[in-house]
Amino acid sequence: MTSPLERARRFEAEHERAIAERERPAFHLSARVGWMNDPNGFSFYGGKYHLFYQYHPYDSHWGPMHWGHAVTSDLLHWEYLPCALAPDTPCDDKGCFSGTAVVLPDGRHALMYTGVAEVPGPDGRPRQVQTQNLAFGDGVNYEKYAGNPVITAADLPAGGSPYDFRDPKLYLDADGRFRCLVANDRLDASGKRLGGQLLMFESDDMVHWRLASVPAQNPGRLGMMWECPEMFSLGGEDVLLISAQDLLPEGLEYHNGNVALCLLGRFDAQTGRFDARADQAVDYGIDFYAPQTILTGDGRRVMIGWMQNWDTCALPLDTAPWFGQMSLPRELSVKNGRLYQWPIRELDALRGACVEHKNVLVADGEIALEGVRGRTVDMEIDIEPEGEIFTRFEVIFAADADHRTSLGFRPRESTLKIDRKFSGSRRAIIHQRRAEVRHAGGRLRLRLILDRRSAEVFVNGGEKALSATLATPLSADGIRFFCDGQCRVNVRCWELRG
Ligand code: FRU
């Protein structure tokens, strides 16, 4: 009999051929076939970066979760490996949810993931519970630990929900101890959900775990359940990445729904508590969630996120054979008390010849610039007012007679808006989002990266990022500049070779 893993491996190998290379992003990881969500197990093992992902190979919609798998040397050119995990044991037969990876001293690659299984609930009806599980492998094949699950409801603090207990971030610390940070919801005595908390567990052998502390609890302000936690030190601070569900908006900082955000502050190893000094959104665009990071050999903290969001999942057409792509890997830093992000420097190697236009006047209308077009593009735009401050500047891209997506900067409101309403989307999802931007009297620096079906924008050297996927036909490759008022722009544009 074919096992669920063999079946998935056979299916993906057969069906990926139906997807033309040019239909995929050129240098972003996309689902090998079917559906992709969160990045998982981002790690360096056997001389390559490994990235796994939440995966439903059989359909371009979410379904029983597998782990897809890909490797890369430069974080831009990905090679698919066979599906790594399938839902095939009593602890995970409803899904292998998100998790992480570490390299063990004995050379094995260890994966820790959330297993979803069904048990009778308090009212006798079936209810899904979540536990933490292990698998060990050689970089291609992974065997689930026979003693799974290793962390269960029995390890939860009072009030911890066994139904929302997931996304372990596994660490092998310098003291030889294993630690893992797991997201959990709290329930009151009547079973009402109270909001997320993060639990830190410790172990000497990865198999026996004890609850060490509760580093953070949702103060009530930041949505409900928290997912996909990760903590690391950066630039003298501790950073806690969280993907929060069910947020209410706060100005232009947080939008409604699912939001990847970060807390900046200090983790006190004595008390096990994280004291947050500040919090902020990670990405201010439309499509970004559930990021994970890696520390590269040369000391860079690099983050990759799912370039999608649960509230904006909409297939361009029902016939699409795949859905879901990752963001660009981004180098993180803490500057001016905020989390900054910048495309990994490896991207520079993909740049072809540079087309440069200096000091171009954009006055009361729209212009195109010689040689500036394309859908795999890296473009730097410096904007400066000419005379009286302008009302609105726009860069319009992925454009033809029927399509356009724009980035609109209104210095008097200090906002930058991404607008893909006319990008070719046929769905009633969010198409516009605004971010607050800092600027000196109308001067703003933008870097825009296009990779066929996405746009990622970095403002003022990485102070803010905005990401959005695009359903636009690839033939729409026009780029134009517009100003309501007058401004001058310096534009440098590179075609990116995938
Ligand atoms: C986040 C998430 C995780 C979960 C996974 C399921 O996007 O909901 O919490 O493990 O997706 O696919």
Boltz pocket constraint, residues with backbone or C-beta under 6 A from the ligand:
constraints:
  - pocket:
      binder: B
      contacts: [[A, 37], [A, 38], [A, 54], [A, 65], [A, 97], [A, 98], [A, 99], [A, 114], [A, 166], [A, 167], [A, 227], [A, 228], [A, 243], [A, 289], [A, 290]]
      max_distance: 6.0
